[in-house]
Amino acid sequence: MLATSLRLWRRDPGLYRPPARTCLAMALGSLALGALRPAPLILGLVLVALLGIPWLFAVMRRLSTEAEPDPEINHL
C-alpha cells in the first residue's frame, strides 16, 4: 500500500508491480518459515535468502529495462 502512494508508481506501474508482488510472496514465505520454527541458524540463513530475492529481482528487472533516467530525480 505504501509503494502505491509513490509518484513513480503512478508513472510506471508496470515496472514496480512485479517487484511488489515478489516482496509480498517473500513476506508470506517468511511468515510460513517462522511458523515452522526452525533452528536459529537455519532461520537466519533462510531469511537472508528470502529477503534477498526481492532485491535481486528488482535490480535485475531495473537493469533489464532501458528506461531513460527520470529528470525529476537527482542522480548522484
N, CA, C and O atoms as a CHARMM CRD file, in Angstrom:
* protein
*
  304
    1    1 MET  N      0.80800  -1.18900   0.00000 PROA 1      0.00000
    2    1 MET  CA     0.00000   0.00000   0.00000 PROA 1      0.00000
    3    1 MET  C      0.85900   1.26500   0.00000 PROA 1      0.00000
    4    1 MET  O      0.53300   2.24600  -0.66700 PROA 1      0.00000
    5    2 LEU  N      1.92900   1.23200   0.73300 PROA 2      0.00000
    6    2 LEU  CA     2.79600   2.40000   0.80400 PROA 2      0.00000
    7    2 LEU  C      3.42300   2.68900  -0.55100 PROA 2      0.00000
    8    2 LEU  O      3.52800   3.84900  -0.95100 PROA 2      0.00000
    9    3 ALA  N      3.83800   1.65300  -1.25700 PROA 3      0.00000
   10    3 ALA  CA     4.50100   1.84500  -2.55300 PROA 3      0.00000
   11    3 ALA  C      3.56600   2.48600  -3.56400 PROA 3      0.00000
   12    3 ALA  O      4.02200   3.25100  -4.41300 PROA 3      0.00000
   13    4 THR  N      2.28700   2.20100  -3.49900 PROA 4      0.00000
   14    4 THR  CA     1.35600   2.77000  -4.47700 PROA 4      0.00000
   15    4 THR  C      1.17600   4.26800  -4.29000 PROA 4      0.00000
   16    4 THR  O      0.63700   4.93200  -5.17500 PROA 4      0.00000
   17    5 SER  N      1.60800   4.81200  -3.17100 PROA 5      0.00000
   18    5 SER  CA     1.48600   6.25000  -2.96300 PROA 5      0.00000
   19    5 SER  C      2.66300   7.01100  -3.56000 PROA 5      0.00000
   20    5 SER  O      2.64200   8.24200  -3.58900 PROA 5      0.00000
   21    6 LEU  N      3.68000   6.31400  -4.03200 PROA 6      0.00000
   22    6 LEU  CA     4.83300   6.97600  -4.61600 PROA 6      0.00000
   23    6 LEU  C      4.50400   7.53500  -5.99300 PROA 6      0.00000
   24    6 LEU  O      3.73000   6.94200  -6.74500 PROA 6      0.00000
   25    7 ARG  N      5.08900   8.66400  -6.31100 PROA 7      0.00000
   26    7 ARG  CA     4.83400   9.31900  -7.58700 PROA 7      0.00000
   27    7 ARG  C      5.29000   8.43800  -8.76300 PROA 7      0.00000
   28    7 ARG  O      4.60800   8.36500  -9.78600 PROA 7      0.00000
   29    8 LEU  N      6.42000   7.78400  -8.61800 PROA 8      0.00000
   30    8 LEU  CA     6.93500   6.94200  -9.69800 PROA 8      0.00000
   31    8 LEU  C      6.06700   5.70800  -9.93400 PROA 8      0.00000
   32    8 LEU  O      6.02900   5.18400 -11.04700 PROA 8      0.00000
   33    9 TRP  N      5.37400   5.24100  -8.90200 PROA 9      0.00000
   34    9 TRP  CA     4.47600   4.08900  -9.06400 PROA 9      0.00000
   35    9 TRP  C      3.38800   4.42900 -10.07100 PROA 9      0.00000
   36    9 TRP  O      3.06500   3.62100 -10.94200 PROA 9      0.00000
   37   10 ARG  N      2.83000   5.61800  -9.95200 PROA 10     0.00000
   38   10 ARG  CA     1.74300   6.01600 -10.85200 PROA 10     0.00000
   39   10 ARG  C      2.25400   6.22700 -12.26900 PROA 10     0.00000
   40   10 ARG  O      1.52800   5.99600 -13.23600 PROA 10     0.00000
   41   11 ARG  N      3.50500   6.66700 -12.39500 PROA 11     0.00000
   42   11 ARG  CA     4.05900   6.93800 -13.71900 PROA 11     0.00000
   43   11 ARG  C      4.37000   5.65700 -14.48200 PROA 11     0.00000
   44   11 ARG  O      4.15300   5.59300 -15.69100 PROA 11     0.00000
   45   12 ASP  N      4.87400   4.64100 -13.79600 PROA 12     0.00000
   46   12 ASP  CA     5.26200   3.40000 -14.45500 PROA 12     0.00000
   47   12 ASP  C      4.94100   2.19500 -13.56800 PROA 12     0.00000
   48   12 ASP  O      5.85100   1.55100 -13.04600 PROA 12     0.00000
   49   13 PRO  N      3.65000   1.88700 -13.39600 PROA 13     0.00000
   50   13 PRO  CA     3.30000   0.77700 -12.50500 PROA 13     0.00000
   51   13 PRO  C      3.78700  -0.57500 -13.01300 PROA 13     0.00000
   52   13 PRO  O      4.00200  -1.48600 -12.21400 PROA 13     0.00000
   53   14 GLY  N      3.96300  -0.72300 -14.31300 PROA 14     0.00000
   54   14 GLY  CA     4.43400  -1.98400 -14.85700 PROA 14     0.00000
   55   14 GLY  C      5.83900  -2.33600 -14.41200 PROA 14     0.00000
   56   14 GLY  O      6.20400  -3.51100 -14.36500 PROA 14     0.00000
   57   15 LEU  N      6.62600  -1.32800 -14.08800 PROA 15     0.00000
   58   15 LEU  CA     7.97700  -1.56400 -13.62100 PROA 15     0.00000
   59   15 LEU  C      8.00000  -1.96300 -12.15000 PROA 15     0.00000
   60   15 LEU  O      8.82600  -2.77900 -11.74200 PROA 15     0.00000
   61   16 TYR  N      7.10700  -1.39700 -11.36000 PROA 16     0.00000
   62   16 TYR  CA     7.14800  -1.58900  -9.91500 PROA 16     0.00000
   63   16 TYR  C      6.20000  -2.67000  -9.39200 PROA 16     0.00000
   64   16 TYR  O      6.39600  -3.17000  -8.28400 PROA 16     0.00000
   65   17 ARG  N      5.20100  -3.03100 -10.15200 PROA 17     0.00000
   66   17 ARG  CA     4.22800  -4.02000  -9.66100 PROA 17     0.00000
   67   17 ARG  C      4.83800  -5.41400  -9.46900 PROA 17     0.00000
   68   17 ARG  O      4.60300  -6.02500  -8.42700 PROA 17     0.00000
   69   18 PRO  N      5.60900  -5.94300 -10.42700 PROA 18     0.00000
   70   18 PRO  CA     6.19400  -7.28100 -10.20700 PROA 18     0.00000
   71   18 PRO  C      7.11400  -7.36300  -8.98200 PROA 18     0.00000
   72   18 PRO  O      7.01400  -8.33700  -8.23500 PROA 18     0.00000
   73   19 PRO  N      8.00800  -6.38900  -8.73600 PROA 19     0.00000
   74   19 PRO  CA     8.79500  -6.47900  -7.50700 PROA 19     0.00000
   75   19 PRO  C      7.93400  -6.38800  -6.24400 PROA 19     0.00000
   76   19 PRO  O      8.25500  -7.01000  -5.23100 PROA 19     0.00000
   77   20 ALA  N      6.85600  -5.62700  -6.29900 PROA 20     0.00000
   78   20 ALA  CA     5.96700  -5.54400  -5.13900 PROA 20     0.00000
   79   20 ALA  C      5.31000  -6.89100  -4.86700 PROA 20     0.00000
   80   20 ALA  O      5.15100  -7.29100  -3.71400 PROA 20     0.00000
   81   21 ARG  N      4.93100  -7.58000  -5.92700 PROA 21     0.00000
   82   21 ARG  CA     4.34500  -8.91900  -5.75100 PROA 21     0.00000
   83   21 ARG  C      5.37800  -9.89100  -5.20200 PROA 21     0.00000
   84   21 ARG  O      5.06200 -10.73900  -4.36800 PROA 21     0.00000
   85   22 THR  N      6.61500  -9.76400  -5.67500 PROA 22     0.00000
   86   22 THR  CA     7.68300 -10.62700  -5.17900 PROA 22     0.00000
   87   22 THR  C      7.91600 -10.37700  -3.69300 PROA 22     0.00000
   88   22 THR  O      8.10600 -11.32000  -2.92600 PROA 22     0.00000
   89   23 CYS  N      7.90300  -9.11800  -3.28800 PROA 23     0.00000
   90   23 CYS  CA     8.07000  -8.79100  -1.86300 PROA 23     0.00000
   91   23 CYS  C      6.94700  -9.39200  -1.03200 PROA 23     0.00000
   92   23 CYS  O      7.18400  -9.91700   0.05600 PROA 23     0.00000
   93   24 LEU  N      5.74300  -9.31400  -1.53700 PROA 24     0.00000
   94   24 LEU  CA     4.60100  -9.89600  -0.82200 PROA 24     0.00000
   95   24 LEU  C      4.76700 -11.40600  -0.68000 PROA 24     0.00000
   96   24 LEU  O      4.52200 -11.96300   0.39000 PROA 24     0.00000
   97   25 ALA  N      5.17900 -12.06400  -1.75100 PROA 25     0.00000
   98   25 ALA  CA     5.37000 -13.51600  -1.69500 PROA 25     0.00000
   99   25 ALA  C      6.46900 -13.88600  -0.70000 PROA 25     0.00000
  100   25 ALA  O      6.32500 -14.85800   0.04300 PROA 25     0.00000
  101   26 MET  N      7.56000 -13.12900  -0.67700 PROA 26     0.00000
  102   26 MET  CA     8.64700 -13.43100   0.25000 PROA 26     0.00000
  103   26 MET  C      8.24500 -13.12900   1.69700 PROA 26     0.00000
  104   26 MET  O      8.69600 -13.80800   2.61900 PROA 26     0.00000
  105   27 ALA  N      7.40700 -12.12200   1.89700 PROA 27     0.00000
  106   27 ALA  CA     6.91300 -11.83700   3.24300 PROA 27     0.00000
  107   27 ALA  C      6.04800 -12.98800   3.74500 PROA 27     0.00000
  108   27 ALA  O      6.15200 -13.39200   4.90300 PROA 27     0.00000
  109   28 LEU  N      5.20000 -13.51000   2.87400 PROA 28     0.00000
  110   28 LEU  CA     4.37600 -14.66600   3.25900 PROA 28     0.00000
  111   28 LEU  C      5.25200 -15.89200   3.51100 PROA 28     0.00000
  112   28 LEU  O      4.98800 -16.67200   4.42600 PROA 28     0.00000
  113   29 GLY  N      6.29100 -16.05600   2.69900 PROA 29     0.00000
  114   29 GLY  CA     7.22800 -17.15600   2.92000 PROA 29     0.00000
  115   29 GLY  C      7.95100 -17.01600   4.24600 PROA 29     0.00000
  116   29 GLY  O      8.19500 -18.01000   4.92900 PROA 29     0.00000
  117   30 SER  N      8.29700 -15.78500   4.61600 PROA 30     0.00000
  118   30 SER  CA     8.96100 -15.54600   5.90500 PROA 30     0.00000
  119   30 SER  C      8.03400 -15.87800   7.07000 PROA 30     0.00000
  120   30 SER  O      8.46600 -16.44100   8.07600 PROA 30     0.00000
  121   31 LEU  N      6.77300 -15.52900   6.93000 PROA 31     0.00000
  122   31 LEU  CA     5.80300 -15.87900   7.97200 PROA 31     0.00000
  123   31 LEU  C      5.64100 -17.39500   8.09300 PROA 31     0.00000
  124   31 LEU  O      5.56200 -17.93500   9.19700 PROA 31     0.00000
  125   32 ALA  N      5.59200 -18.06800   6.95400 PROA 32     0.00000
  126   32 ALA  CA     5.47300 -19.52400   6.98400 PROA 32     0.00000
  127   32 ALA  C      6.71300 -20.15500   7.61800 PROA 32     0.00000
  128   32 ALA  O      6.61500 -21.11800   8.37700 PROA 32     0.00000
  129   33 LEU  N      7.87300 -19.60000   7.29600 PROA 33     0.00000
  130   33 LEU  CA     9.10700 -20.10600   7.89200 PROA 33     0.00000
  131   33 LEU  C      9.09600 -19.90800   9.40200 PROA 33     0.00000
  132   33 LEU  O      9.51400 -20.79400  10.14800 PROA 33     0.00000
  133   34 GLY  N      8.62600 -18.76300   9.85100 PROA 34     0.00000
  134   34 GLY  CA     8.53300 -18.52200  11.28600 PROA 34     0.00000
  135   34 GLY  C      7.58700 -19.49100  11.96800 PROA 34     0.00000
  136   34 GLY  O      7.82300 -19.90400  13.10400 PROA 34     0.00000
  137   35 ALA  N      6.52100 -19.85200  11.27900 PROA 35     0.00000
  138   35 ALA  CA     5.56400 -20.80900  11.85100 PROA 35     0.00000
  139   35 ALA  C      6.18000 -22.20100  11.97900 PROA 35     0.00000
  140   35 ALA  O      5.79000 -22.98100  12.84800 PROA 35     0.00000
  141   36 LEU  N      7.13800 -22.50600  11.11200 PROA 36     0.00000
  142   36 LEU  CA     7.80400 -23.81700  11.18700 PROA 36     0.00000
  143   36 LEU  C      8.79700 -23.89300  12.34200 PROA 36     0.00000
  144   36 LEU  O      9.15500 -24.98600  12.78100 PROA 36     0.00000
  145   37 ARG  N      9.24000 -22.75100  12.83300 PROA 37     0.00000
  146   37 ARG  CA    10.16100 -22.64700  13.96700 PROA 37     0.00000
  147   37 ARG  C     11.42600 -23.50600  13.80300 PROA 37     0.00000
  148   37 ARG  O     11.70100 -24.38300  14.62200 PROA 37     0.00000
  149   38 PRO  N     12.20000 -23.23400  12.71900 PROA 38     0.00000
  150   38 PRO  CA    13.44600 -23.99500  12.54100 PROA 38     0.00000
  151   38 PRO  C     14.51700 -23.52900  13.53500 PROA 38     0.00000
  152   38 PRO  O     14.31900 -22.56200  14.26900 PROA 38     0.00000
  153   39 ALA  N     15.63400 -24.22200  13.54300 PROA 39     0.00000
  154   39 ALA  CA    16.76300 -23.83800  14.39500 PROA 39     0.00000
  155   39 ALA  C     17.20700 -22.41600  14.01800 PROA 39     0.00000
  156   39 ALA  O     17.06600 -22.01700  12.86200 PROA 39     0.00000
  157   40 PRO  N     17.73900 -21.65200  14.97400 PROA 40     0.00000
  158   40 PRO  CA    18.09800 -20.25800  14.71000 PROA 40     0.00000
  159   40 PRO  C     19.03200 -20.04800  13.51800 PROA 40     0.00000
  160   40 PRO  O     18.84200 -19.11000  12.74400 PROA 40     0.00000
  161   41 LEU  N     20.02000 -20.89600  13.36600 PROA 41     0.00000
  162   41 LEU  CA    20.94300 -20.74700  12.24100 PROA 41     0.00000
  163   41 LEU  C     20.22000 -20.94000  10.91600 PROA 41     0.00000
  164   41 LEU  O     20.41600 -20.16400   9.98100 PROA 41     0.00000
  165   42 ILE  N     19.39600 -21.95700  10.83400 PROA 42     0.00000
  166   42 ILE  CA    18.61300 -22.21800   9.61400 PROA 42     0.00000
  167   42 ILE  C     17.65200 -21.06400   9.35400 PROA 42     0.00000
  168   42 ILE  O     17.51200 -20.60900   8.21900 PROA 42     0.00000
  169   43 LEU  N     16.99900 -20.59900  10.39800 PROA 43     0.00000
  170   43 LEU  CA    16.06800 -19.47700  10.26100 PROA 43     0.00000
  171   43 LEU  C     16.77400 -18.25600   9.70200 PROA 43     0.00000
  172   43 LEU  O     16.27900 -17.61900   8.77200 PROA 43     0.00000
  173   44 GLY  N     17.92100 -17.93000  10.26300 PROA 44     0.00000
  174   44 GLY  CA    18.66300 -16.75800   9.80000 PROA 44     0.00000
  175   44 GLY  C     19.10300 -16.88100   8.35800 PROA 44     0.00000
  176   44 GLY  O     18.95500 -15.93700   7.58200 PROA 44     0.00000
  177   45 LEU  N     19.64400 -18.03200   7.98900 PROA 45     0.00000
  178   45 LEU  CA    20.11900 -18.21900   6.61800 PROA 45     0.00000
  179   45 LEU  C     18.97700 -18.18200   5.60100 PROA 45     0.00000
  180   45 LEU  O     19.09900 -17.57800   4.53500 PROA 45     0.00000
  181   46 VAL  N     17.88200 -18.82900   5.94400 PROA 46     0.00000
  182   46 VAL  CA    16.75000 -18.84500   5.00700 PROA 46     0.00000
  183   46 VAL  C     16.11200 -17.45900   4.91500 PROA 46     0.00000
  184   46 VAL  O     15.68200 -17.05600   3.83400 PROA 46     0.00000
  185   47 LEU  N     16.04100 -16.72700   6.01900 PROA 47     0.00000
  186   47 LEU  CA    15.50200 -15.36200   5.96000 PROA 47     0.00000
  187   47 LEU  C     16.36500 -14.44700   5.11500 PROA 47     0.00000
  188   47 LEU  O     15.84600 -13.64000   4.34400 PROA 47     0.00000
  189   48 VAL  N     17.67000 -14.56300   5.25000 PROA 48     0.00000
  190   48 VAL  CA    18.56300 -13.75800   4.41100 PROA 48     0.00000
  191   48 VAL  C     18.32800 -14.07800   2.93900 PROA 48     0.00000
  192   48 VAL  O     18.26600 -13.17600   2.10400 PROA 48     0.00000
  193   49 ALA  N     18.19900 -15.35500   2.62600 PROA 49     0.00000
  194   49 ALA  CA    17.92400 -15.74900   1.24000 PROA 49     0.00000
  195   49 ALA  C     16.56100 -15.24700   0.77400 PROA 49     0.00000
  196   49 ALA  O     16.44200 -14.69200  -0.31900 PROA 49     0.00000
  197   50 LEU  N     15.53400 -15.44000   1.59700 PROA 50     0.00000
  198   50 LEU  CA    14.18800 -14.99500   1.20800 PROA 50     0.00000
  199   50 LEU  C     14.10400 -13.48400   1.02800 PROA 50     0.00000
  200   50 LEU  O     13.48700 -13.00000   0.07900 PROA 50     0.00000
  201   51 LEU  N     14.71800 -12.74900   1.93100 PROA 51     0.00000
  202   51 LEU  CA    14.62900 -11.28900   1.84400 PROA 51     0.00000
  203   51 LEU  C     15.56400 -10.71700   0.78800 PROA 51     0.00000
  204   51 LEU  O     15.40400  -9.56600   0.38200 PROA 51     0.00000
  205   52 GLY  N     16.53200 -11.50000   0.34100 PROA 52     0.00000
  206   52 GLY  CA    17.41000 -11.05800  -0.73300 PROA 52     0.00000
  207   52 GLY  C     16.80600 -11.25200  -2.11700 PROA 52     0.00000
  208   52 GLY  O     17.19100 -10.56300  -3.06100 PROA 52     0.00000
  209   53 ILE  N     15.87400 -12.17300  -2.24500 PROA 53     0.00000
  210   53 ILE  CA    15.25900 -12.45400  -3.54200 PROA 53     0.00000
  211   53 ILE  C     14.55800 -11.23100  -4.13200 PROA 53     0.00000
  212   53 ILE  O     14.77000 -10.94300  -5.31000 PROA 53     0.00000
  213   54 PRO  N     13.73200 -10.49500  -3.37900 PROA 54     0.00000
  214   54 PRO  CA    13.09500  -9.31800  -3.98000 PROA 54     0.00000
  215   54 PRO  C     14.10200  -8.26400  -4.43700 PROA 54     0.00000
  216   54 PRO  O     13.91200  -7.62500  -5.47100 PROA 54     0.00000
  217   55 TRP  N     15.16500  -8.08700  -3.66800 PROA 55     0.00000
  218   55 TRP  CA    16.17900  -7.10100  -4.06800 PROA 55     0.00000
  219   55 TRP  C     16.86100  -7.53300  -5.36100 PROA 55     0.00000
  220   55 TRP  O     17.03400  -6.72300  -6.27100 PROA 55     0.00000
  221   56 LEU  N     17.24100  -8.78100  -5.44600 PROA 56     0.00000
  222   56 LEU  CA    17.88200  -9.29700  -6.64500 PROA 56     0.00000
  223   56 LEU  C     16.93600  -9.18500  -7.83700 PROA 56     0.00000
  224   56 LEU  O     17.35000  -8.76700  -8.91800 PROA 56     0.00000
  225   57 PHE  N     15.69200  -9.54700  -7.65000 PROA 57     0.00000
  226   57 PHE  CA    14.69000  -9.45200  -8.71300 PROA 57     0.00000
  227   57 PHE  C     14.51500  -8.00400  -9.17100 PROA 57     0.00000
  228   57 PHE  O     14.46700  -7.73300 -10.37100 PROA 57     0.00000
  229   58 ALA  N     14.42200  -7.08200  -8.22200 PROA 58     0.00000
  230   58 ALA  CA    14.21700  -5.67500  -8.57100 PROA 58     0.00000
  231   58 ALA  C     15.41700  -5.10500  -9.31600 PROA 58     0.00000
  232   58 ALA  O     15.25100  -4.36900 -10.28900 PROA 58     0.00000
  233   59 VAL  N     16.61200  -5.43600  -8.87000 PROA 59     0.00000
  234   59 VAL  CA    17.81300  -4.92400  -9.54100 PROA 59     0.00000
  235   59 VAL  C     17.91700  -5.50800 -10.94700 PROA 59     0.00000
  236   59 VAL  O     18.20400  -4.78100 -11.89800 PROA 59     0.00000
  237   60 MET  N     17.68700  -6.80300 -11.08700 PROA 60     0.00000
  238   60 MET  CA    17.75500  -7.41500 -12.41700 PROA 60     0.00000
  239   60 MET  C     16.69900  -6.82600 -13.34900 PROA 60     0.00000
  240   60 MET  O     16.96300  -6.57700 -14.52500 PROA 60     0.00000
  241   61 ARG  N     15.51800  -6.61100 -12.81600 PROA 61     0.00000
  242   61 ARG  CA    14.44000  -6.04500 -13.63800 PROA 61     0.00000
  243   61 ARG  C     14.75000  -4.61100 -14.03400 PROA 61     0.00000
  244   61 ARG  O     14.51600  -4.21600 -15.17600 PROA 61     0.00000
  245   62 ARG  N     15.27400  -3.83500 -13.10100 PROA 62     0.00000
  246   62 ARG  CA    15.60200  -2.44000 -13.38700 PROA 62     0.00000
  247   62 ARG  C     16.72300  -2.33500 -14.41000 PROA 62     0.00000
  248   62 ARG  O     16.68300  -1.47500 -15.29100 PROA 62     0.00000
  249   63 LEU  N     17.72200  -3.20500 -14.30000 PROA 63     0.00000
  250   63 LEU  CA    18.82500  -3.18100 -15.25200 PROA 63     0.00000
  251   63 LEU  C     18.40700  -3.66500 -16.63300 PROA 63     0.00000
  252   63 LEU  O     18.99600  -3.26500 -17.63700 PROA 63     0.00000
  253   64 SER  N     17.39700  -4.51900 -16.69000 PROA 64     0.00000
  254   64 SER  CA    16.95500  -5.03700 -17.98000 PROA 64     0.00000
  255   64 SER  C     16.08900  -4.03500 -18.74600 PROA 64     0.00000
  256   64 SER  O     15.97000  -4.12800 -19.96700 PROA 64     0.00000
  257   65 THR  N     15.49300  -3.09200 -18.04600 PROA 65     0.00000
  258   65 THR  CA    14.70000  -2.07100 -18.73400 PROA 65     0.00000
  259   65 THR  C     15.64000  -0.98400 -19.22000 PROA 65     0.00000
  260   65 THR  O     16.58800  -0.60800 -18.53100 PROA 65     0.00000
  261   66 GLU  N     15.37400  -0.50300 -20.37600 PROA 66     0.00000
  262   66 GLU  CA    16.22800   0.53400 -20.94900 PROA 66     0.00000
  263   66 GLU  C     15.53700   1.88400 -20.85000 PROA 66     0.00000
  264   66 GLU  O     15.44500   2.62700 -21.82700 PROA 66     0.00000
  265   67 ALA  N     15.05800   2.18600 -19.66200 PROA 67     0.00000
  266   67 ALA  CA    14.34500   3.44900 -19.44100 PROA 67     0.00000
  267   67 ALA  C     15.34600   4.59300 -19.31500 PROA 67     0.00000
  268   67 ALA  O     16.45800   4.42100 -18.81700 PROA 67     0.00000
  269   68 GLU  N     14.92900   5.73000 -19.76600 PROA 68     0.00000
  270   68 GLU  CA    15.73600   6.93600 -19.60800 PROA 68     0.00000
  271   68 GLU  C     15.69500   7.36100 -18.14900 PROA 68     0.00000
  272   68 GLU  O     14.69100   7.13600 -17.47300 PROA 68     0.00000
  273   69 PRO  N     16.76600   7.97000 -17.64700 PROA 69     0.00000
  274   69 PRO  CA    16.73900   8.46300 -16.26100 PROA 69     0.00000
  275   69 PRO  C     15.65700   9.51700 -16.08500 PROA 69     0.00000
  276   69 PRO  O     15.42500  10.33700 -16.97200 PROA 69     0.00000
  277   70 ASP  N     15.01300   9.48900 -14.95800 PROA 70     0.00000
  278   70 ASP  CA    13.96000  10.44600 -14.65500 PROA 70     0.00000
  279   70 ASP  C     14.57900  11.79000 -14.31100 PROA 70     0.00000
  280   70 ASP  O     15.36700  11.86900 -13.36800 PROA 70     0.00000
  281   71 PRO  N     14.25100  12.85300 -15.04100 PROA 71     0.00000
  282   71 PRO  CA    14.85300  14.16200 -14.73700 PROA 71     0.00000
  283   71 PRO  C     14.38100  14.72900 -13.40600 PROA 71     0.00000
  284   71 PRO  O     15.00500  15.65400 -12.88500 PROA 71     0.00000
  285   72 GLU  N     13.29200  14.19900 -12.83500 PROA 72     0.00000
  286   72 GLU  CA    12.79100  14.70300 -11.56200 PROA 72     0.00000
  287   72 GLU  C     13.57800  14.15600 -10.38200 PROA 72     0.00000
  288   72 GLU  O     13.47600  14.67800  -9.27200 PROA 72     0.00000
  289   73 ILE  N     14.35500  13.11800 -10.61000 PROA 73     0.00000
  290   73 ILE  CA    15.14300  12.50500  -9.53800 PROA 73     0.00000
  291   73 ILE  C     16.57500  13.00300  -9.64200 PROA 73     0.00000
  292   73 ILE  O     17.15700  13.01000 -10.72600 PROA 73     0.00000
  293   74 ASN  N     17.13200  13.41100  -8.54200 PROA 74     0.00000
  294   74 ASN  CA    18.52300  13.85200  -8.52200 PROA 74     0.00000
  295   74 ASN  C     19.42500  12.63500  -8.52000 PROA 74     0.00000
  296   74 ASN  O     19.43000  11.85500  -7.56800 PROA 74     0.00000
  297   75 HSD  N     20.18600  12.47600  -9.58800 PROA 75     0.00000
  298   75 HSD  CA    21.13200  11.35300  -9.66300 PROA 75     0.00000
  299   75 HSD  C     22.47200  11.81900  -9.13700 PROA 75     0.00000
  300   75 HSD  O     22.95500  12.89100  -9.50000 PROA 75     0.00000
  301   76 LEU  N     23.06800  11.01300  -8.28400 PROA 76     0.00000
  302   76 LEU  CA    24.37800  11.36400  -7.72400 PROA 76     0.00000
  303   76 LEU  C     25.47500  10.75400  -8.54400 PROA 76     0.00000
  304   76 LEU  O     26.65200  10.93500  -8.23200 PROA 76     0.00000
